[in-house]
């Protein structure tokens, strides 16, 4: 019996997909009578996934009608909608998207069912060879016979494992958001396909809200704000994906680093510094060469060719060698090494994106070496640090993702089953004891160990992965790390990898978009600008600025020969928290007229009162970790 036949018509309109015995299923597929069933609606991630996966097929059906001869790559659901990679007979532009949208809605209104058919591998091959679609035949070649299914909606049939909606009927609003290029299977040696991104909704009002959010997201784009606020830039002469931090951006990064260093100091971390390169053998030992070798830059050879170095892809092998630099006793543990270490990985040029996808980035890395009886407490202390960072920077909505290895594909991970089970149990228990709201994702672990990833929602409701903690029994074995136990015998430490920010580049990008460039007062690149109403008050403005800077307040003077109204508008656009206006009255009384970003005129104050107010505001923003 099909599940759609056993639920009420009203509920069937809301249900988009179901879970059967823990796996996502289709409403159209028959199931066993005693199966454990969960119904997924739009509010559920599984429901959205089925909705957007079905929408990618709807897009493909529209393209096939509009562009005969089109060939199809892959068309998955993603977190913000869906896309399809296609090989079109003729190029398209953004001006073609409304036509495709209209065709999609025309097909959706026909309420065509999605029909699943199981086929043999030979049948699947014959179907796509007859169509001359080399992309699908290549995908089929990687599949096992007996696992292949087609889904049809109307005249369009696609290779797909599902799940899908019962029909196209729930799709009420469509927006194709952009066109991009994408190499087939992510390999730059393959043909560049056209990737069409889109999003759909069960109500038009949802699309309207989404479009408003998109416009706000454009205003908050970190690449746009980074340029406006003079934080960073890129140069083709330096190289793609290698950001250059401008003075204001460098100062911003320094404040973030100092903030975290101060927190870490209270938890017994020791700062270390390691080189930007290492011997290839170091990364062979760690397993990083096997994992990242193809994503690394070409080896660096010494003139005599006897030595081979790599730009480091990770900091952890270097920290393992620091641990090995002297004997350790059980009394010495835990040992906590921290470093803002820059690492390098080759990313294809088409995948680079501002600060969020770069080729060189700095991790706020730390590696803790502890005894097994210390593991859970150390893990919980790292959770405390991450929660404090999030609270201080107003990342109020987040969920902790327990990222485990894929039980069906253990070959891509290193280490024994026993060590993996111990590491996974420690993470799950620590997260539960800290009262974290968690989800479990299989296949998302690092190759050397499971991890706890913090998925944060920004001000626009978008999800970002910020902060990670990983438990690792494997690298200590690979590097033969030991400590002398109370029994005077060698024992193996457990290693914790952690990065509250993740990478400085990506964290700054997310923070820029989360705040819209209106950083917390303690972090703002410029806290105060002094605005003389005419040139004759420039000297007083400079005096005010000097006094503020002596009080560790970041201030400068806007001495341009412009009207005061223009200066106010320009500096408010720069998102400077405080504007101090000085003129005849302020000069005579030794005061400043205060304007606050977003709140307007705050009245006239003495410099001492203004300094005290600003210091109190900063103190309110950064409370000691014990108070959180």
LUMLORO-842856 format. One line per 10 residues: number of its first residue (from 1); for each residue x, y, z of C-alpha. Coordinates in Angstrom, 2 decimals. Example, Ala and Ser with C-alpha at 12.3 -4.5 7.8 and 13.67 -1.06 7.14 Angstrom:
1) 12.30 -4.50 7.80 | 13.67 -1.06 7.14
***
This chain:
1) 0.00 0.00 0.00 | 1.16 3.56 -0.70 | 1.40 5.93 2.26 | -0.45 8.68 0.36 | -3.54 6.44 0.32 | -3.60 6.07 4.11 | -3.61 9.73 5.20 | -6.38 12.31 4.99 | -6.61 14.53 1.88 | -6.03 17.67 4.01
11) -2.91 16.25 5.64 | -1.70 14.93 2.29 | -1.60 18.53 1.04 | 0.82 19.45 3.84 | 2.98 16.31 3.85 | 5.91 16.58 1.44 | 7.90 13.46 2.29 | 8.07 10.72 4.88 | 10.63 8.85 6.90 | 10.39 5.06 6.88
21) 12.49 3.16 9.41 | 14.83 6.16 9.74 | 15.35 6.74 5.99 | 13.73 9.35 3.77 | 11.09 7.83 1.50 | 8.58 8.89 -1.13 | 4.88 9.31 -0.55 | 4.33 7.39 -3.79 | 6.30 4.28 -2.77 | 4.66 1.25 -1.15
31) 5.87 0.41 2.35 | 5.58 -2.44 4.78 | 2.55 -2.40 7.03 | 4.52 -2.34 10.31 | 7.14 0.23 9.24 | 7.99 3.16 11.53 | 6.71 6.26 9.72 | 7.40 9.97 10.18 | 5.62 12.61 8.07 | 7.67 15.59 6.88
41) 6.13 18.99 6.18 | 7.62 22.20 4.78 | 8.87 23.17 8.23 | 11.10 20.08 8.32 | 14.49 19.96 6.61 | 13.53 16.64 5.00 | 10.34 18.22 3.67 | 12.20 21.14 2.10 | 14.73 18.72 0.62 | 12.00 16.69 -1.12
51) 10.31 19.92 -2.29 | 13.46 21.41 -3.79 | 14.70 18.11 -5.20 | 11.39 17.80 -7.05 | 11.75 21.40 -8.19 | 15.12 20.62 -9.79 | 13.33 17.97 -11.89 | 10.66 20.52 -12.76 | 13.40 22.88 -13.95 | 14.90 20.08 -16.07
61) 11.50 19.28 -17.59 | 11.05 22.95 -18.51 | 14.54 23.12 -20.05 | 13.91 19.99 -22.11 | 10.80 21.56 -23.62 | 12.40 24.96 -24.23 | 15.82 23.78 -25.41 | 15.61 20.48 -27.35 | 18.90 18.63 -27.24 | 19.83 19.78 -23.74
71) 21.89 17.28 -21.74 | 21.73 16.93 -17.99 | 24.41 16.55 -15.32 | 23.25 16.60 -11.70 | 20.41 18.51 -10.07 | 20.44 18.26 -6.27 | 18.55 20.07 -3.56 | 20.81 22.39 -1.56 | 20.34 24.32 1.66 | 18.90 27.39 -0.10
81) 16.96 25.73 -2.91 | 18.34 23.67 -5.80 | 20.39 23.79 -8.97 | 20.84 21.81 -12.16 | 24.04 21.50 -14.18 | 23.14 21.35 -17.86 | 24.84 21.28 -21.25 | 22.70 23.58 -23.40 | 22.79 23.73 -27.21 | 23.07 27.53 -26.95
91) 24.21 29.79 -24.09 | 21.59 31.47 -21.93 | 21.70 34.66 -19.84 | 19.75 36.10 -16.93 | 17.24 37.54 -19.41 | 16.18 33.97 -20.27 | 15.33 33.02 -16.70 | 11.79 34.53 -16.61 | 10.84 32.43 -19.65 | 12.09 29.28 -17.91
101) 10.24 30.26 -14.70 | 6.99 30.66 -16.62 | 7.40 27.23 -18.21 | 8.09 25.69 -14.79 | 4.89 27.20 -13.37 | 2.94 26.05 -16.41 | 4.11 22.48 -15.80 | 3.57 22.71 -12.02 | -0.07 23.75 -12.50 | -0.66 20.53 -14.45
111) -0.23 18.66 -11.12 | 1.80 15.94 -12.80 | 2.73 13.03 -10.47 | 6.31 11.95 -9.84 | 6.51 8.25 -10.72 | 9.36 6.02 -9.56 | 10.58 3.10 -11.68 | 13.33 0.60 -10.80 | 15.46 -0.34 -13.80 | 18.46 -2.51 -14.53
121) 21.85 -0.96 -15.16 | 21.68 -2.07 -18.81 | 18.24 -0.48 -19.27 | 19.51 2.76 -17.76 | 22.59 2.74 -20.03 | 20.48 2.03 -23.13 | 18.10 4.89 -22.28 | 20.76 7.56 -22.03 | 22.93 6.26 -24.85 | 19.89 6.55 -27.09
131) 19.53 10.18 -25.95 | 23.23 10.83 -26.47 | 23.58 12.04 -22.87 | 27.16 11.19 -21.89 | 26.82 12.76 -18.43 | 24.10 10.40 -17.24 | 25.78 7.36 -18.79 | 28.97 8.27 -16.90 | 27.02 8.49 -13.63 | 25.30 5.15 -14.31
141) 28.69 3.54 -14.86 | 29.50 4.24 -11.19 | 26.28 2.63 -9.90 | 25.61 -0.95 -8.91 | 23.00 -2.98 -10.74 | 19.85 -3.35 -8.69 | 20.12 0.12 -7.11 | 19.08 2.26 -10.10 | 15.79 4.13 -10.30 | 14.19 6.60 -12.68
151) 11.68 9.29 -11.74 | 9.25 10.65 -14.31 | 7.10 13.75 -14.21 | 5.11 14.05 -17.41 | 7.31 13.60 -20.47 | 10.53 14.11 -18.51 | 12.42 11.16 -16.97 | 15.57 11.45 -14.88 | 18.07 9.13 -13.26 | 17.39 9.66 -9.55
161) 17.08 7.87 -6.22 | 14.52 10.34 -4.80 | 12.72 11.24 -2.66 | 10.13 13.47 -4.35 | 6.76 15.10 -3.85 | 3.66 13.11 -4.85 | 3.20 15.59 -7.73 | 4.11 19.08 -8.92 | 0.90 20.48 -7.36 | 2.45 21.92 -4.14
171) 4.91 24.08 -6.13 | 3.20 27.49 -6.21 | 6.06 29.96 -6.66 | 9.34 29.80 -8.59 | 12.42 32.02 -8.73 | 15.56 31.19 -10.69 | 18.19 33.17 -8.85 | 21.39 32.97 -10.89 | 23.47 31.31 -13.59 | 27.03 30.13 -13.06
181) 29.61 27.91 -14.71 | 30.50 24.53 -13.20 | 33.00 21.97 -14.45 | 31.47 18.54 -14.88 | 32.14 16.57 -11.70 | 34.18 19.48 -10.33 | 37.16 18.68 -12.56 | 38.56 21.67 -14.44 | 39.77 19.32 -17.18 | 36.12 18.51 -17.99
191) 33.63 20.60 -19.92 | 32.18 23.70 -18.29 | 28.43 23.22 -17.82 | 25.77 25.84 -17.08 | 24.55 25.74 -13.48 | 21.10 27.25 -12.95 | 20.19 28.02 -9.35 | 16.62 28.36 -8.15 | 14.25 28.26 -5.24 | 10.56 27.37 -4.97
201) 7.85 27.69 -2.33 | 4.40 26.29 -1.53 | 3.04 29.87 -1.20 | 3.70 33.03 -3.20 | 3.92 35.05 0.01 | 6.95 32.94 1.01 | 8.66 33.84 -2.24 | 7.92 37.54 -1.67 | 9.55 37.33 1.78 | 12.51 35.48 0.29
211) 13.05 38.14 -2.38 | 13.10 40.84 0.30 | 15.71 38.78 2.15 | 17.75 38.43 -1.05 | 17.86 42.20 -1.49 | 19.01 42.60 2.10 | 21.63 39.89 1.54 | 23.00 41.86 -1.44 | 23.40 44.92 0.78 | 25.19 42.77 3.37
221) 27.47 40.94 0.91 | 30.83 40.82 2.68 | 32.68 41.51 -0.59 | 30.74 44.76 -1.03 | 31.06 45.77 2.64 | 34.73 44.81 2.76 | 35.43 47.24 -0.05 | 33.26 50.03 1.39 | 34.78 49.71 4.86 | 38.32 49.29 3.46
231) 38.95 45.98 5.24 | 40.45 43.76 2.53 | 41.05 43.46 -1.19 | 42.29 40.97 -3.79 | 44.93 41.35 -6.48 | 45.37 39.15 -9.54 | 49.08 39.87 -9.34 | 49.20 38.35 -5.87 | 46.90 35.51 -6.90 | 43.26 34.49 -6.80
241) 41.93 33.42 -3.42 | 44.73 35.17 -1.50 | 43.21 38.10 0.40 | 45.17 41.23 1.26 | 44.17 42.71 4.60 | 44.11 46.51 4.60 | 45.03 48.49 7.75 | 41.47 48.59 9.12 | 40.92 44.91 8.36 | 44.26 43.93 9.87
251) 43.38 45.84 13.04 | 39.99 44.10 13.13 | 41.65 40.70 12.86 | 44.14 41.63 15.56 | 41.33 42.53 17.96 | 39.60 39.21 17.28 | 42.85 37.35 17.85 | 43.58 39.21 21.10 | 40.03 38.59 22.30 | 40.39 34.83 21.83
261) 43.95 34.77 23.19 | 42.73 36.41 26.41 | 39.97 33.83 26.76 | 42.37 30.96 26.07 | 44.88 32.26 28.59 | 42.35 31.64 31.34 | 42.03 28.03 30.20 | 45.74 27.26 30.25 | 46.51 27.45 26.52 | 50.08 28.08 25.37
271) 50.73 29.99 22.14 | 53.02 28.37 19.59 | 54.20 29.37 16.11 | 54.93 26.93 13.28 | 56.30 27.38 9.73 | 54.14 27.82 6.64 | 55.77 24.77 5.05 | 56.76 21.29 6.13 | 58.47 18.22 4.76 | 56.20 16.13 2.57
281) 56.88 13.15 4.82 | 55.26 15.00 7.74 | 51.91 15.09 5.92 | 52.32 11.54 4.65 | 52.64 10.43 8.27 | 49.58 12.42 9.35 | 47.47 11.23 6.42 | 46.91 14.76 5.14 | 48.90 14.11 1.99 | 46.64 11.22 1.01
291) 43.59 13.34 1.87 | 44.63 16.76 0.56 | 47.48 15.91 -1.82 | 45.44 16.67 -4.94 | 44.11 19.84 -3.29 | 47.58 21.07 -2.34 | 49.96 23.24 -4.28 | 52.89 21.66 -6.08 | 55.76 20.50 -3.85 | 58.68 22.84 -3.19
301) 62.05 21.27 -3.99 | 65.38 22.36 -2.56 | 68.08 23.22 -5.12 | 69.83 19.90 -4.63 | 66.44 18.10 -4.98 | 67.11 16.08 -1.82 | 64.27 17.63 0.14 | 60.60 18.06 -0.73 | 58.34 20.51 1.10 | 54.64 21.35 0.94
311) 52.73 24.46 1.90 | 51.01 23.18 5.01 | 47.35 22.18 4.58 | 46.82 21.82 8.35 | 48.56 22.88 11.56 | 48.01 19.69 13.56 | 51.05 17.68 12.32 | 53.31 20.56 13.40 | 51.70 20.62 16.84 | 52.19 16.87 17.16
321) 55.92 17.44 16.62 | 55.93 20.15 19.30 | 54.35 17.66 21.70 | 57.08 15.14 20.77 | 59.83 17.67 21.45 | 60.25 16.48 25.06 | 59.10 13.66 27.35 | 55.67 14.10 28.94 | 54.33 12.77 32.22 | 50.71 12.07 33.12
331) 51.09 15.00 35.54 | 51.84 17.34 32.58 | 48.56 16.60 30.83 | 46.49 18.17 29.48 | 48.83 20.14 27.20 | 47.06 22.84 25.17 | 48.83 24.41 22.16 | 47.16 27.30 20.31 | 48.17 29.07 17.11 | 46.68 31.43 14.58
341) 48.28 29.40 11.82 | 47.93 30.07 8.09 | 47.32 27.04 5.87 | 47.05 26.61 2.11 | 44.81 24.49 -0.07 | 44.26 24.64 -3.78 | 40.69 25.57 -4.67 | 39.51 25.74 -8.26 | 39.13 29.30 -9.47 | 35.43 28.82 -10.15
351) 34.84 27.86 -6.51 | 36.57 30.87 -4.95 | 34.21 33.33 -3.29 | 35.39 36.41 -1.40 | 36.66 35.45 2.04 | 34.41 32.40 2.39 | 36.35 30.25 -0.11 | 40.05 31.11 -0.39 | 43.35 29.38 -1.05 | 45.20 30.70 1.99
361) 43.47 31.12 5.34 | 44.32 31.46 9.02 | 42.79 29.03 11.48 | 42.37 29.88 15.16 | 43.77 26.44 15.75 | 44.45 24.64 19.00 | 45.35 21.06 19.81 | 44.89 19.58 23.23 | 46.69 16.42 24.33 | 45.07 14.72 27.31
371) 44.51 11.45 29.11 | 41.37 9.47 28.35 | 39.99 10.27 31.81 | 40.38 14.00 31.03 | 38.80 13.90 27.57 | 35.20 14.70 28.41 | 36.00 17.58 30.76 | 38.42 19.10 28.25 | 35.84 18.78 25.50 | 33.22 20.50 27.66
381) 35.62 23.37 28.42 | 36.09 23.93 24.68 | 32.30 24.04 24.32 | 32.27 26.77 27.00 | 34.78 28.84 25.00 | 32.77 28.53 21.79 | 29.51 29.46 23.52 | 31.22 32.52 25.04 | 32.51 33.61 21.63 | 29.04 33.24 20.11
391) 27.37 35.16 22.94 | 29.88 38.02 22.81 | 29.41 38.39 19.04 | 25.60 37.98 19.16 | 25.34 34.67 17.32 | 22.28 33.73 19.34 | 20.77 30.97 17.18 | 22.76 27.82 16.58 | 22.60 24.06 16.70 | 25.43 21.63 17.41
401) 25.92 19.04 14.69 | 27.44 15.74 15.79 | 29.41 14.79 12.68 | 30.08 11.06 12.55 | 31.70 8.83 9.96 | 29.62 7.10 7.29 | 29.13 3.54 8.58 | 28.77 2.33 4.98 | 32.02 3.88 3.74 | 34.63 3.37 6.44
411) 37.49 3.15 3.96 | 37.77 6.93 3.60 | 38.59 7.27 7.32 | 41.73 6.27 9.21 | 41.90 4.46 12.54 | 40.32 1.47 14.25 | 36.61 0.94 14.90 | 37.35 0.87 18.63 | 38.94 4.33 18.59 | 36.13 5.75 16.47
421) 33.50 4.39 18.82 | 35.26 5.85 21.87 | 35.64 9.24 20.19 | 32.01 9.37 19.01 | 30.70 8.41 22.45 | 32.78 11.12 24.15 | 31.36 13.83 21.85 | 27.76 12.69 22.24 | 28.04 12.50 26.03 | 29.78 15.87 26.39
431) 27.20 17.63 24.20 | 24.36 16.07 26.19 | 25.89 17.07 29.53 | 26.25 20.68 28.32 | 22.58 20.68 27.33 | 23.25 21.44 23.66 | 20.56 21.08 21.06 | 22.11 18.61 18.63 | 21.54 16.86 15.33 | 23.50 13.87 14.04
441) 24.97 13.79 10.53 | 26.66 10.67 9.23 | 29.49 11.06 6.73 | 30.47 14.54 7.98 | 33.36 13.51 10.25 | 36.95 14.53 9.57 | 38.99 11.71 8.05 | 40.81 11.17 11.36 | 37.94 11.57 13.83 | 34.36 12.63 14.63
451) 33.56 16.22 15.49 | 31.04 18.66 16.91 | 30.27 21.41 14.39 | 28.36 24.52 15.41 | 25.81 25.57 12.78 | 24.92 29.24 13.32 | 21.99 31.25 11.95 | 22.82 34.80 10.95 | 20.55 37.86 11.07 | 18.94 36.80 7.76
461) 18.28 33.25 8.92 | 21.05 31.70 6.81 | 23.09 28.82 8.25 | 26.86 28.90 8.56 | 29.25 26.38 10.07 | 31.31 28.26 12.68 | 33.35 26.58 15.34 | 34.39 22.94 15.45 | 35.73 20.48 18.04 | 37.19 17.14 16.98
471) 38.30 14.10 18.94 | 41.26 12.23 17.49 | 42.74 8.92 18.65 | 44.50 8.40 15.32 | 47.17 11.10 14.92 | 48.70 10.29 18.34 | 49.17 6.74 17.02 | 50.56 7.86 13.67 | 53.09 10.16 15.36 | 53.76 7.69 18.18
481) 52.88 10.27 20.85 | 53.20 9.05 24.41 | 53.29 10.11 28.03 | 54.58 8.27 31.07 | 51.71 7.12 33.25 | 51.50 6.68 37.02 | 52.51 3.06 36.41 | 55.77 4.32 34.86 | 54.73 2.85 31.50 | 54.14 4.68 28.17
491) 50.54 5.57 27.33 | 48.91 7.17 24.31 | 47.29 10.62 24.73 | 44.01 11.62 23.10 | 44.07 14.67 20.84 | 41.37 17.35 20.58 | 41.36 19.69 17.58 | 39.36 22.90 18.03 | 38.75 26.21 16.27 | 36.04 28.51 17.70
501) 36.21 30.88 14.69 | 37.03 28.18 12.14 | 39.09 30.42 9.90 | 39.63 34.14 10.39 | 38.73 34.87 6.77 | 35.42 33.03 6.78 | 34.53 34.22 10.27 | 35.04 37.87 9.33 | 32.92 37.33 6.19 | 30.07 35.83 8.19
511) 30.36 38.49 10.90 | 30.25 41.23 8.26 | 27.06 39.85 6.76 | 25.51 39.08 10.16 | 26.05 42.63 11.42 | 25.67 44.40 8.07 | 29.05 45.98 8.80 | 27.83 47.46 12.09 | 30.35 45.74 14.32 | 30.09 45.70 18.11
521) 31.64 48.84 19.58 | 34.68 46.96 20.98 | 35.43 45.49 17.57 | 34.58 48.37 15.22 | 37.57 49.40 13.04 | 36.72 53.05 13.79 | 34.82 53.83 16.97 | 34.64 57.62 16.73 | 34.97 60.28 14.06 | 35.27 63.94 15.05
531) 33.52 66.36 12.67 | 34.51 70.06 12.84 | 31.72 72.20 11.37 | 34.32 74.40 9.63 | 38.08 74.57 9.11 | 38.64 76.94 12.02 | 37.68 74.16 14.45 | 40.08 71.59 12.98 | 42.67 72.16 15.73 | 40.11 71.51 18.46
541) 38.90 68.41 16.61 | 42.47 67.11 16.44 | 42.91 67.74 20.16 | 39.72 65.77 20.91 | 40.91 62.92 18.71 | 44.32 62.79 20.40 | 42.79 62.67 23.88 | 40.45 59.84 22.85 | 43.26 57.81 21.32 | 45.28 58.22 24.52
551) 42.31 56.58 26.28 | 42.53 53.63 23.83 | 39.52 54.83 21.85 | 39.91 54.58 18.08 | 39.17 58.07 16.78 | 40.08 60.22 13.79 | 39.11 63.62 12.35 | 37.14 64.21 9.17 | 38.69 67.55 8.20 | 37.35 67.65 4.65
561) 36.11 71.02 3.41 | 32.51 69.81 3.24 | 29.27 70.92 4.85 | 28.57 69.25 8.19 | 25.43 67.52 6.83 | 27.49 65.82 4.12 | 30.11 64.72 6.66 | 27.42 63.22 8.91 | 25.83 61.29 6.03 | 29.15 60.00 4.70
571) 30.37 58.78 8.07 | 27.07 57.16 8.99 | 27.35 55.18 5.75 | 30.77 54.00 7.01 | 28.89 52.58 10.03 | 31.10 54.42 12.55 | 29.41 54.02 15.97 | 29.89 57.61 17.25 | 30.09 60.97 15.49 | 31.35 63.90 17.59
581) 30.48 67.32 16.16 | 32.53 70.32 17.32 | 32.00 74.01 16.69 | 32.12 77.37 18.47 | 30.06 76.33 21.48 | 31.94 73.05 21.95 | 35.31 74.82 21.68 | 34.33 77.41 24.32 | 32.94 74.82 26.75 | 35.42 72.02 26.13
591) 32.59 69.66 25.08 | 31.46 67.55 22.12 | 28.05 67.09 20.51 | 27.38 63.35 20.28 | 25.56 61.39 17.58 | 25.21 57.60 17.90 | 24.83 55.24 14.94 | 21.17 54.28 14.60 | 20.02 56.48 17.50 | 20.83 60.01 16.38
601) 21.58 62.99 18.65 | 22.63 62.09 22.22 | 23.27 65.65 23.39 | 26.36 67.56 24.47 | 28.91 66.00 26.82 | 32.28 66.71 28.30 | 35.03 64.55 26.86 | 35.41 62.83 30.23 | 31.71 61.90 30.32 | 31.78 60.66 26.72
611) 34.87 58.55 27.40 | 33.26 57.04 30.50 | 30.05 56.26 28.56 | 31.95 54.58 25.72 | 34.07 52.53 28.13 | 30.94 51.38 29.96 | 29.35 50.29 26.66 | 32.43 48.27 25.72 | 32.49 46.65 29.17 | 28.84 45.68 28.71
621) 29.65 44.01 25.39 | 32.60 41.96 26.69 | 31.71 40.46 30.02 | 34.10 38.07 31.76 | 33.53 34.49 30.67 | 32.53 33.46 34.22 | 29.42 35.67 33.98 | 28.11 33.89 30.88
***
